[in-house]
Amino acid sequence: MKKKRLLTDRSNDAYQEIIDRHTKAMREEIDARVLQSMFVEMGWHEVVLTPMTAETGEEIDSWVRQHVKRQSYWTHGLVWLFKNDQDAMWFKLRWL
């Protein structure tokens, strides 16, 4: 009887861990969408990239750090937002 309870407890823990992980991911995605909408409403310029390799993603991150001030852009996944139209245009010319 005790062994059965231990197995059940473990499966409930694993189930709860899965639920917690997915809940956190959903919460982060919703938060990102809300921020994205707010930035766009404030006049920021949106650029959506196509899926890419990890190496290309690292190149993009490096390029942005070199060419755009930190407070002038925001990113989540493939969505990039730029405060300045010129930064968005240079980004599009380079990466689209």
Backbone as numpy.savetxt, mean C-alpha at the origin, in Angstrom:
# Nx Ny Nz CAx CAy CAz Cx Cy Cz
-9.67 -37.41 26.45 -10.48 -36.22 26.45 -9.62 -34.96 26.45
-8.56 -34.99 27.22 -7.69 -33.83 27.28 -7.02 -33.57 25.93
-6.60 -34.63 25.23 -5.96 -34.46 23.93 -6.91 -33.81 22.93
-8.15 -34.20 22.96 -9.13 -33.62 22.05 -9.27 -32.12 22.31
-9.32 -31.73 23.54 -9.46 -30.32 23.90 -8.25 -29.53 23.41
-7.05 -30.08 23.57 -5.85 -29.39 23.12 -5.87 -29.19 21.61
-6.28 -30.19 20.87 -6.36 -30.05 19.42 -7.38 -29.00 19.03
-8.50 -28.98 19.71 -9.54 -27.99 19.43 -9.03 -26.60 19.76
-8.35 -26.45 20.89 -7.81 -25.15 21.26 -6.82 -24.64 20.22
-5.98 -25.53 19.72 -5.00 -25.13 18.71 -5.68 -24.70 17.42
-6.69 -25.43 17.01 -7.37 -25.08 15.76 -8.11 -23.76 15.91
-8.66 -23.50 17.09 -9.32 -22.21 17.33 -8.31 -21.07 17.32
-7.12 -21.32 17.87 -6.07 -20.30 17.85 -5.64 -20.00 16.42
-5.47 -21.02 15.62 -5.07 -20.83 14.22 -6.16 -20.09 13.45
-7.39 -20.46 13.70 -8.53 -19.80 13.05 -8.56 -18.32 13.44
-8.38 -18.03 14.72 -8.40 -16.65 15.18 -7.24 -15.86 14.60
-6.09 -16.50 14.47 -4.93 -15.84 13.88 -5.20 -15.46 12.42
-5.82 -16.34 11.69 -6.18 -16.05 10.29 -7.16 -14.89 10.22
-8.17 -14.92 11.08 -9.15 -13.83 11.11 -8.47 -12.51 11.44
-7.61 -12.52 12.44 -6.92 -11.29 12.85 -6.05 -10.74 11.72
-5.34 -11.63 11.03 -4.47 -11.20 9.93 -5.29 -10.56 8.81
-6.40 -11.19 8.45 -7.23 -10.64 7.36 -7.94 -9.36 7.80
-8.34 -9.29 9.05 -8.97 -8.08 9.56 -8.00 -6.91 9.50
-6.76 -7.14 9.90 -5.75 -6.09 9.85 -5.51 -5.64 8.41
-5.41 -6.59 7.48 -5.19 -6.25 6.07 -6.35 -5.43 5.52
-7.56 -5.80 5.86 -8.74 -5.05 5.39 -8.74 -3.64 5.98
-8.42 -3.52 7.25 -8.39 -2.21 7.91 -7.35 -1.31 7.26
-6.17 -1.86 6.97 -5.12 -1.07 6.32 -5.52 -0.64 4.92
-6.20 -1.52 4.19 -6.65 -1.18 2.83 -7.71 -0.08 2.86
-8.63 -0.18 3.80 -9.67 0.86 3.93 -9.03 2.19 4.30
-8.11 2.19 5.25 -7.42 3.42 5.65 -6.70 4.04 4.46
-6.03 3.21 3.66 -5.30 3.71 2.50 -6.26 4.33 1.48
-7.40 3.69 1.26 -8.39 4.23 0.30 -8.94 5.58 0.77
-9.17 5.70 2.08 -9.67 6.97 2.63 -8.62 8.06 2.45
-7.36 7.77 2.79 -6.29 8.75 2.60 -6.14 9.13 1.13
-6.19 8.14 0.27 -6.07 8.39 -1.17 -7.16 9.35 -1.63
-8.39 9.11 -1.22 -9.50 9.99 -1.60 -9.30 11.41 -1.07
-8.82 11.51 0.17 -8.60 12.84 0.75 -7.53 13.60 -0.02
-6.42 12.93 -0.35 -5.36 13.60 -1.10 -5.86 14.06 -2.47
-6.60 13.22 -3.16 -7.13 13.59 -4.48 -8.08 14.78 -4.35
-8.92 14.79 -3.33 -9.83 15.91 -3.12 -9.08 17.21 -2.83
-7.88 17.09 -2.24 -7.07 18.27 -1.93 -6.26 18.72 -3.14
-6.39 18.01 -4.28 -5.74 18.44 -5.50 -4.46 17.69 -5.84
-4.13 16.64 -5.12 -2.95 15.86 -5.44 -3.20 15.10 -6.74
-2.14 14.73 -7.42 -2.22 14.08 -8.73 -1.94 12.59 -8.58
-2.85 11.78 -9.12 -2.78 10.33 -8.95 -2.17 9.66 -10.18
-1.27 8.71 -9.91 -0.68 7.89 -10.97 -0.80 6.44 -10.50
-1.40 5.60 -11.35 -1.55 4.19 -11.02 -0.66 3.38 -11.97
0.26 2.65 -11.39 1.19 1.84 -12.18 0.61 0.46 -12.45
1.17 -0.21 -13.43 0.80 -1.59 -13.70 1.67 -2.51 -12.84
1.23 -3.73 -12.60 2.05 -4.66 -11.81 3.45 -4.80 -12.40
4.43 -5.02 -11.51 5.83 -5.04 -11.93 6.62 -6.01 -11.08
7.87 -6.16 -11.42 8.75 -7.01 -10.63 9.22 -6.25 -9.38
9.73 -6.99 -8.43 10.25 -6.38 -7.20 11.43 -5.45 -7.52
12.25 -5.84 -8.48 13.40 -5.02 -8.85 12.96 -3.67 -9.41
11.94 -3.68 -10.24 11.43 -2.43 -10.80 10.85 -1.57 -9.69
10.15 -2.19 -8.76 9.60 -1.45 -7.63 10.68 -0.77 -6.81
11.79 -1.46 -6.61 12.92 -0.87 -5.88 13.53 0.29 -6.65
13.61 0.17 -7.98 14.12 1.26 -8.82 13.22 2.48 -8.70
11.92 2.26 -8.72 10.96 3.37 -8.62 11.12 4.05 -7.26
11.18 3.27 -6.20 11.34 3.85 -4.86 12.61 4.70 -4.78
13.69 4.19 -5.32 14.96 4.91 -5.31 14.86 6.21 -6.11
14.25 6.12 -7.30 14.10 7.30 -8.16 13.29 8.38 -7.46
12.18 7.97 -6.83 11.32 8.94 -6.15 12.06 9.59 -4.98
12.79 8.81 -4.21 13.55 9.39 -3.08 14.57 10.42 -3.57
15.13 10.21 -4.76 16.13 11.14 -5.30 15.52 12.39 -5.92
14.31 12.28 -6.47 13.76 13.37 -7.28 12.56 14.11 -6.68
11.97 13.57 -5.63 10.76 14.19 -5.08 10.93 14.37 -3.58
10.54 15.53 -3.07 10.60 15.76 -1.63 9.65 14.81 -0.92
10.05 14.33 0.25 9.28 13.32 0.98 7.84 13.75 1.27
7.62 14.96 1.65 6.26 15.41 1.98 5.41 15.69 0.75
5.98 15.49 -0.43 5.27 15.82 -1.67 4.71 14.60 -2.39
4.83 13.42 -1.78 4.23 12.23 -2.42 3.74 11.26 -1.35
2.84 10.39 -1.78 2.29 9.34 -0.93 2.05 8.13 -1.83
2.28 6.95 -1.29 2.09 5.75 -2.10 1.47 4.63 -1.28
0.72 3.82 -1.97 0.17 2.59 -1.39 0.02 1.59 -2.54
0.83 0.55 -2.49 0.78 -0.44 -3.57 1.21 0.17 -4.88
0.35 0.10 -5.87 0.66 0.63 -7.19 0.16 2.06 -7.40
-0.45 2.63 -6.38 -1.00 3.98 -6.47 0.00 4.98 -5.90
0.32 5.97 -6.70 1.22 7.04 -6.27 0.47 8.36 -6.38
0.60 9.21 -5.38 -0.01 10.53 -5.39 1.08 11.58 -5.20
1.00 12.63 -5.98 2.01 13.69 -5.93 1.32 15.02 -5.68
1.91 15.80 -4.78 1.37 17.11 -4.46 1.53 18.06 -5.64
2.67 17.98 -6.31 2.98 18.89 -7.42 2.73 18.21 -8.76
2.09 18.94 -9.64 1.79 18.44 -10.98 3.07 18.08 -11.73
4.11 18.87 -11.56 5.37 18.61 -12.27 5.99 17.29 -11.82
5.96 17.01 -10.51 6.49 15.73 -10.02 5.71 14.56 -10.61
4.39 14.69 -10.67 3.56 13.63 -11.24 3.88 13.43 -12.72
4.09 14.53 -13.43 4.38 14.43 -14.86 5.73 13.75 -15.10
6.77 14.12 -14.33 8.07 13.48 -14.48 7.99 12.00 -14.13
7.22 11.69 -13.11 7.04 10.29 -12.71 6.37 9.50 -13.83
5.32 10.07 -14.43 4.63 9.40 -15.54 5.56 9.20 -16.73
6.32 10.24 -17.06 7.24 10.12 -18.20 8.28 9.05 -17.97
8.71 8.90 -16.75 9.77 7.93 -16.44 9.23 6.51 -16.29
8.05 6.33 -15.67 7.63 4.99 -15.27 6.38 4.43 -15.97
5.71 5.24 -16.76 4.56 4.68 -17.49 4.91 4.35 -18.92
